[in-house]
Amino acid sequence: MPYNDKVLKSLDMALNYYNSSLSIINTAKDKKVLENHFWHVLSELEYTLFVLSLMFNKEEYEQYLPKQNEMEKNNTPISKLLTDAKQSVINNNVFEAYKNVYMARYYATKIYNLLRKK
């Protein structure tokens, strides 16, 4: 399976877990279920970042990564970031895909950490 196919499959899985977590957010009796969904989202995003990173060297992509303050000011939904990442992969724009997945992972990590604290 070529890299692009692996990345698209992983992004689809992350998006499915994310959407599933949104659908159970108000009905989950056990917060561990919701926490587990976000763990899966993060797992897929980490894998996606790894596979994308194999397509270029570190010096190339570091210049494209958003800074911490940029990510904190950005309010793009995770689902939009993942959808944009998929489109970037389809268009062979690896750097843009990496940036979107990187930001989605940042926000998903924040949510996961909040779930773990409650």
Secondary structure per residue as TSV (DSSP state, phi and psi in degrees):
chain	resnum	aa	ss	phi	psi
A	1	M	-	360.0	121.7
A	2	P	-	-61.1	160.2
A	3	Y	H	-53.8	-45.5
A	4	N	H	-58.8	-40.9
A	5	D	H	-64.5	-40.7
A	6	K	H	-64.1	-42.8
A	7	V	H	-65.2	-45.7
A	8	L	H	-62.6	-41.0
A	9	K	H	-64.0	-42.7
A	10	S	H	-66.5	-39.9
A	11	L	H	-64.6	-39.5
A	12	D	H	-61.9	-43.1
A	13	M	H	-65.1	-42.5
A	14	A	H	-62.0	-43.3
A	15	L	H	-65.3	-39.4
A	16	N	H	-64.1	-45.2
A	17	Y	H	-63.7	-40.1
A	18	Y	H	-63.7	-49.1
A	19	N	H	-63.0	-37.4
A	20	S	H	-64.4	-39.8
A	21	S	H	-65.9	-36.3
A	22	L	H	-66.1	-34.7
A	23	S	H	-73.3	-23.1
A	24	I	H	-105.9	2.8
A	25	I	T	-57.7	-35.9
A	26	N	T	-93.9	-12.9
A	27	T	T	-109.9	-11.2
A	28	A	-	-66.1	118.9
A	29	K	S	-76.9	-29.3
A	30	D	S	-113.8	119.6
A	31	K	H	-63.5	-18.7
A	32	K	H	-63.7	-31.9
A	33	V	H	-63.5	-47.4
A	34	L	H	-65.6	-43.0
A	35	E	H	-59.2	-41.4
A	36	N	H	-64.0	-38.9
A	37	H	H	-61.0	-44.4
A	38	F	H	-70.0	-30.5
A	39	W	H	-61.4	-42.4
A	40	H	H	-65.5	-39.1
A	41	V	H	-57.8	-50.0
A	42	L	H	-63.3	-38.5
A	43	S	H	-60.3	-46.4
A	44	E	H	-66.0	-38.0
A	45	L	H	-67.9	-39.7
A	46	E	H	-62.0	-44.9
A	47	Y	H	-61.5	-43.5
A	48	T	H	-61.6	-44.9
A	49	L	H	-61.3	-40.2
A	50	F	H	-61.4	-50.0
A	51	V	H	-62.9	-43.6
A	52	L	H	-62.2	-37.4
A	53	S	H	-66.1	-21.2
A	54	L	T	-72.1	-13.7
A	55	M	T	-88.6	-6.5
A	56	F	S	-157.0	169.5
A	57	N	-	-92.7	162.5
A	58	K	H	-57.5	-40.9
A	59	E	H	-62.6	-32.4
A	60	E	H	-68.6	-44.2
A	61	Y	H	-85.8	-21.4
A	62	E	H	-59.8	-32.8
A	63	Q	T	-70.4	-18.1
A	64	Y	T	-94.2	-12.4
A	65	L	S	-71.7	137.1
A	66	P	-	-71.8	148.7
A	67	K	-	-77.7	160.1
A	68	Q	H	-53.9	-46.6
A	69	N	H	-68.0	-29.5
A	70	E	H	-65.0	-42.6
A	71	M	H	-68.8	-36.0
A	72	E	H	-70.4	-28.3
A	73	K	H	-83.5	-23.6
A	74	N	-	-75.3	137.7
A	75	N	-	-124.0	29.7
A	76	T	-	-70.4	129.4
A	77	P	-	-61.5	148.4
A	78	I	H	-56.2	-42.3
A	79	S	H	-61.2	-38.2
A	80	K	H	-67.5	-42.1
A	81	L	H	-60.8	-41.4
A	82	L	H	-70.4	-38.9
A	83	T	H	-64.3	-42.6
A	84	D	H	-64.5	-37.7
A	85	A	H	-63.3	-42.8
A	86	K	H	-59.6	-45.4
A	87	Q	H	-63.4	-38.1
A	88	S	H	-65.5	-38.3
A	89	V	H	-64.2	-45.1
A	90	I	H	-59.3	-37.1
A	91	N	T	-86.7	7.0
A	92	N	T	60.1	30.9
A	93	N	-	-100.2	80.9
A	94	V	H	-63.8	-40.0
A	95	F	H	-63.5	-43.9
A	96	E	H	-66.3	-38.7
A	97	A	H	-61.1	-46.9
A	98	Y	H	-59.9	-45.2
A	99	K	H	-59.1	-45.6
A	100	N	H	-66.2	-41.3
A	101	V	H	-68.0	-38.5
A	102	Y	H	-59.0	-45.7
A	103	M	H	-68.8	-40.5
A	104	A	H	-61.2	-41.1
A	105	R	H	-63.4	-40.1
A	106	Y	H	-57.8	-48.6
A	107	Y	H	-70.3	-40.2
A	108	A	H	-64.3	-35.9
A	109	T	H	-64.8	-41.4
A	110	K	H	-61.2	-43.7
A	111	I	H	-65.2	-45.6
A	112	Y	H	-58.4	-44.4
A	113	N	H	-65.1	-36.6
A	114	L	H	-64.3	-41.3
A	115	L	H	-63.8	-38.2
A	116	R	H	-70.3	-27.2
A	117	K	H	-77.4	-27.2
A	118	K	-	-75.7	360.0
